[in-house]
């Protein structure tokens, strides 16, 4: 003879099987009525959520037939939907979905349970929903881990492309997928990595860069660290705040450019500066790539060469008068005002006045030792450059 408890459970199970469509329809109505985030989803995602809800109900009924077995977890329930659904609905939304299905079963327990077994059905669905809620956290943790690994690989590809100066629609799409907003200017800073840079440090580095600026990308190329920053704030200050994340040695900040499309120019200058920085051992840290123009010329950077000629030598030629002659006398005679004055047959105050004009025209002060070296390099390059060279 079948015990009454088993008979009631078998009766309830038949009713649950017969009422699957009823429960699913009721759950979908409740979703639409109670959850604003569900109504805001695209039609395709709403259909996937519906399949997940239906799978959850079916999974509960399967488990109810033998409660001694472990309940199916959220991973089995979510198997009916694509992995991308975890991007559309959050863990909090999933838990709301679980609670809603519980409410639906409870509301229909009087119709679905065998007479006298209503309490048993409600307790069963609460036990099952608790297990699903716990396993849902695991689903989202795994999805986040996979998404993080995918984003890291995509980010590395994007940074490599930016360093090479590549620009195409595919790159723009990849940057958008990484959440780059594109507001404000962009700059690139480069330096060495901390050795060893394990997964934990890499994750912390990425979090730190994202806190420092509106937009941030990180590329690790062997022992070299490349960081791309973007936004409307002070990007140089943001770059300086990241210094502790770099390894020993120079850290070079490329010039700010209007957009990510021109980030290759900033990256090229920063990388050339990193290669040239050992020639200026007392350089500040971080150092601007534009402050390393003479050293970049020494390592063959043609952009630095053109910049010095165009921004220092040619403006002095265009200014006319005796500025170029005075600068040459000053740098070629030990940066002595008196020696330059004797060569030029003028008073030292005249030399001082002309050098101030040189600073106004070029932006570099000949009375400063470092900037005098920049101007001396520009003077030599200008003499070697034909006047017709653009």
C-alpha positions in Angstrom: 0.0 0.0 0.0 1.4 3.4 -1.0 1.9 5.7 2.1 -0.3 8.8 2.1 2.7 11.2 1.9 4.0 9.5 -1.2 0.5 9.4 -2.7 0.0 13.1 -2.0 3.4 13.9 -3.5 2.7 11.9 -6.7 -0.7 13.7 -6.9 1.0 17.1 -6.5 3.6 16.1 -9.1 1.0 15.3 -11.7 -0.7 18.6 -11.1 2.6 20.4 -11.4 3.3 18.7 -14.7 -0.2 19.6 -16.0 0.2 23.2 -14.7 3.6 24.0 -16.2 2.0 26.2 -18.9 -0.1 27.9 -16.3 2.9 28.7 -14.1 5.0 29.9 -17.0 2.2 32.2 -18.3 1.7 33.6 -14.8 5.4 34.1 -14.3 5.7 36.1 -17.6 2.7 38.3 -16.6 4.3 39.0 -13.3 7.6 39.8 -14.9 6.0 42.3 -17.2 3.9 43.9 -14.4 6.5 44.1 -11.6 10.0 44.4 -13.1 10.8 47.6 -14.9 14.2 46.4 -16.0 12.6 43.4 -17.8 10.2 45.7 -19.7 13.3 47.8 -20.8 15.1 44.8 -22.3 15.2 44.3 -26.0 12.6 41.8 -27.3 15.3 39.1 -27.9 16.6 39.4 -24.3 13.0 39.3 -22.9 12.4 36.0 -24.8 15.6 34.6 -23.3 14.6 35.6 -19.8 11.2 33.9 -20.5 13.1 30.7 -21.4 15.1 30.9 -18.2 12.0 31.3 -16.1 10.4 28.4 -17.9 13.5 26.3 -17.4 13.5 27.2 -13.7 9.9 26.0 -13.3 10.6 22.8 -15.2 13.8 22.2 -13.2 11.8 22.6 -10.0 9.2 20.1 -11.1 11.9 17.6 -12.0 13.6 18.0 -8.7 10.3 17.8 -6.8 9.8 14.2 -8.2 12.8 13.2 -6.1 13.7 15.8 -3.4 16.5 13.6 -2.1 18.6 14.6 -5.1 20.6 17.9 -5.3 18.6 20.6 -7.0 19.7 21.7 -10.4 21.8 24.9 -10.1 21.4 28.2 -12.0 24.0 27.0 -14.5 21.6 24.3 -15.8 18.7 26.8 -15.8 20.8 29.4 -17.7 21.9 26.8 -20.2 18.8 27.6 -22.2 20.1 31.2 -22.8 23.3 32.5 -24.4 26.2 33.5 -22.0 25.8 37.1 -23.1 22.5 37.3 -21.2 24.6 37.8 -18.0 25.6 41.2 -19.5 22.0 42.2 -19.9 20.6 41.2 -16.5 22.6 41.5 -13.3 22.8 39.0 -10.4 20.4 41.2 -8.5 17.9 40.9 -11.4 18.3 37.2 -11.5 17.5 36.9 -7.8 14.4 39.1 -8.4 13.5 36.6 -11.1 13.9 33.7 -8.7 11.8 35.4 -6.0 9.1 36.1 -8.6 8.9 32.5 -9.7 8.6 31.5 -6.0 5.7 33.9 -5.5 4.0 32.5 -8.6 4.2 28.9 -7.3 3.1 30.0 -3.9 0.1 31.9 -5.3 -1.0 28.8 -7.2 -0.1 26.2 -4.5 -3.8 25.8 -3.6 -4.6 24.7 -7.2 -1.5 22.7 -7.8 -0.9 20.8 -4.6 -2.9 17.8 -3.5 -5.4 18.6 -0.8 -3.5 19.0 2.5 -0.1 19.1 0.7 0.0 22.9 0.1 2.4 23.6 2.9 4.8 20.9 1.6 4.8 22.4 -1.8 5.5 25.9 -0.5 8.4 24.6 1.6 9.8 22.7 -1.3 9.8 25.6 -3.6 11.5 27.8 -1.0 14.2 25.2 -0.5 14.7 24.9 -4.2 14.8 28.7 -4.7 17.4 29.1 -2.0 19.7 26.6 -3.7 19.2 28.3 -7.1 20.0 31.7 -5.6 23.3 30.5 -4.2 24.3 28.9 -7.4 23.4 32.0 -9.4 26.2 33.8 -7.7 28.6 31.1 -9.0 27.2 31.6 -12.5 27.8 35.3 -12.5 31.3 34.8 -10.9 32.3 32.5 -13.7 30.8 34.8 -16.3 32.7 37.7 -14.8 35.9 35.7 -14.8 35.5 34.7 -18.5 34.5 38.2 -19.4 37.5 39.6 -17.6 39.9 37.3 -19.5 38.2 38.2 -22.8 38.4 41.9 -22.0 42.1 41.6 -21.0 43.0 39.9 -24.3 40.9 42.5 -26.3 42.5 45.3 -24.4 46.0 44.0 -25.2 45.1 43.8 -28.9 43.7 47.4 -28.9 46.8 48.8 -27.1 49.1 47.0 -29.6 47.1 48.4 -32.5 47.3 52.0 -31.0 51.0 51.7 -30.5 51.4 50.7 -34.2 49.2 53.6 -35.2 46.5 51.4 -36.7 43.1 53.0 -37.2 40.1 51.2 -38.7 36.5 50.5 -38.0 37.3 47.2 -36.3 39.6 49.0 -33.8 36.9 51.5 -33.0 34.4 48.7 -32.4 36.8 47.0 -30.0 37.5 50.2 -28.1 33.8 50.8 -27.8 33.4 47.2 -26.4 35.9 48.0 -23.7 33.8 51.0 -22.6 35.9 53.8 -23.9 33.7 57.0 -23.9 35.9 59.2 -26.1 35.4 62.4 -24.1 38.2 64.9 -23.9 41.8 64.4 -24.9 44.1 61.3 -24.9 47.7 60.6 -23.9 50.0 57.6 -23.6 52.5 56.9 -20.9 55.1 54.1 -21.0 57.6 52.6 -18.6 58.7 49.3 -17.2 56.6 46.8 -15.4 57.1 45.5 -11.8 58.7 42.1 -12.0 57.0 39.7 -11.6 53.6 41.2 -12.6 51.1 38.4 -11.7 47.4 38.3 -12.4 46.6 39.9 -9.1 48.9 42.9 -9.7 47.6 43.2 -13.3 44.0 43.3 -12.0 44.9 45.9 -9.4 46.8 47.9 -12.1 43.8 48.0 -14.3 41.5 49.1 -11.4 44.0 51.9 -10.5 44.1 53.2 -14.1 40.4 53.2 -14.4 40.1 55.2 -11.2 42.7 57.7 -12.4 40.9 58.9 -15.6 37.6 58.8 -17.4 38.9 56.3 -19.9 41.9 54.0 -19.5 43.5 51.1 -21.4 46.5 49.0 -20.2 48.9 47.0 -22.4 51.7 44.8 -21.0 54.4 44.1 -23.6 57.0 41.9 -21.9 58.8 44.2 -19.5 57.1 47.3 -20.9 53.9 48.9 -19.6 51.8 51.0 -21.9 48.9 53.0 -20.4 46.4 55.0 -22.5 44.4 57.6 -20.6 41.5 59.7 -21.9 39.1 62.2 -20.5 38.4 65.8 -19.8 40.4 66.1 -16.6 44.1 66.7 -16.0 45.6 63.7 -17.7 49.1 64.6 -16.7 48.2 64.6 -13.1 46.4 61.2 -13.6 49.5 59.8 -15.3 51.7 61.0 -12.4 49.4 59.3 -9.9 50.1 56.0 -11.6 53.9 56.2 -11.0 53.9 53.6 -8.1 52.4 51.1 -10.6 55.5 51.2 -12.8 58.8 49.4 -12.3 62.2 51.1 -11.9 63.5 53.4 -14.5 62.0 56.3 -16.6 58.3 56.8 -17.2 57.6 58.9 -20.2 54.3 60.8 -20.9 53.5 61.4 -24.6 51.8 64.6 -25.7 48.1 65.0 -25.3 46.2 64.5 -28.6 42.6 65.4 -29.4 41.2 61.9 -29.6 42.0 58.2 -29.5 42.3 58.2 -33.3 45.6 60.1 -32.8 46.8 58.1 -29.9 49.5 56.5 -32.1 51.2 59.9 -32.3 51.3 60.1 -28.5 52.5 56.5 -28.2 55.2 57.0 -30.8 56.6 60.0 -28.9 56.4 58.2 -25.5 58.1 55.1 -26.8 60.9 57.1 -28.5 61.3 59.0 -25.2 61.6 55.8 -23.3 64.3 54.6 -25.6 66.2 57.9 -25.3 65.7 58.6 -21.6 68.9 56.9 -20.5 70.8 59.7 -22.2 69.4 62.1 -19.6 70.0 60.4 -16.3 68.8 63.3 -14.2 65.5 63.6 -16.0 62.4 64.0 -13.8 60.1 61.0 -13.3 57.7 61.1 -15.0 59.2 63.1 -17.9 57.4 64.5 -20.9 58.3 63.1 -24.2 58.6 66.7 -25.5 61.2 67.4 -22.9 63.3 64.6 -24.4 63.5 66.0 -27.9 67.4 66.2 -28.1 67.7 62.7 -26.8 65.0 61.4 -29.2 67.0 62.9 -32.1 70.0 60.9 -31.0 68.0 57.6 -31.3 66.8 58.5 -34.7 63.3 60.0 -34.0 62.5 62.0 -37.1 59.4 63.5 -35.5 61.7 65.0 -32.7 64.1 66.3 -35.4 61.3 68.1 -37.3 59.8 69.4 -34.1 63.0 71.1 -33.0 63.6 72.6 -36.5 60.1 73.8 -36.8 59.5 75.1 -33.3 63.0 76.5 -32.5 65.3 77.1 -35.5 62.8 78.3 -38.1 61.0 80.8 -35.8 64.4 82.4 -35.0 65.2 82.6 -38.7 61.8 84.1 -39.4 62.2 86.6 -36.5 65.2 88.2 -38.4 67.5 90.5 -36.7 70.4 89.1 -34.7 68.5 86.5 -32.5 70.0 83.5 -34.2 73.5 84.9 -34.3 73.3 85.8 -30.6 72.0 82.4 -29.6 74.8 80.7 -31.6 77.4 83.0 -29.9 76.0 82.2 -26.5 75.8 78.4 -26.7 79.1 78.1 -28.6 81.1 80.2 -26.0 80.2 78.3 -22.8 76.8 80.1 -22.3 78.8 83.2 -21.1 77.1 86.5 -21.6 80.4 88.4 -21.5 82.1 86.0 -24.0 79.1 86.3 -26.4 79.1 90.1 -26.0 82.8 90.2 -27.0 82.3 88.1 -30.1 79.3 90.2 -31.1 80.8 93.5 -30.2 77.8 94.5 -28.0 77.1 95.1 -24.3 76.3 92.0 -22.2 72.9 93.5 -21.4 72.2 93.5 -25.1 73.0 89.8 -25.2 70.7 89.3 -22.2 67.9 91.2 -23.9 68.2 89.2 -27.2 68.2 85.9 -25.3 65.0 86.9 -23.6 63.6 87.5 -27.1 64.8 84.0 -28.1 62.8 82.6 -25.2 59.7 84.5 -26.2 60.0 83.3 -29.8 60.8 79.6 -29.1 59.5 78.8 -25.7 62.9 77.6 -24.5 65.1 79.8 -22.3 68.8 80.0 -23.3 69.7 81.1 -19.8 68.5 77.7 -18.4 71.2 75.0 -18.9 68.8 72.3 -20.0 66.8 74.5 -22.3 70.1 75.9 -23.8 71.0 72.4 -24.7 67.7 71.9 -26.5 68.3 75.1 -28.4 71.8 74.2 -29.3 70.6 70.9 -30.7 67.9 72.7 -32.7 70.5 75.1 -34.0 72.7 72.3 -35.2 69.7 70.5 -36.8 68.6 73.6 -38.5 72.0 74.1 -40.1 71.9 70.6 -41.4 68.4 70.9 -42.7 67.8 72.4 -46.2 65.6 75.5 -46.1 63.1 73.9 -48.5 62.6 70.8 -46.3 59.0 70.8 -45.0 
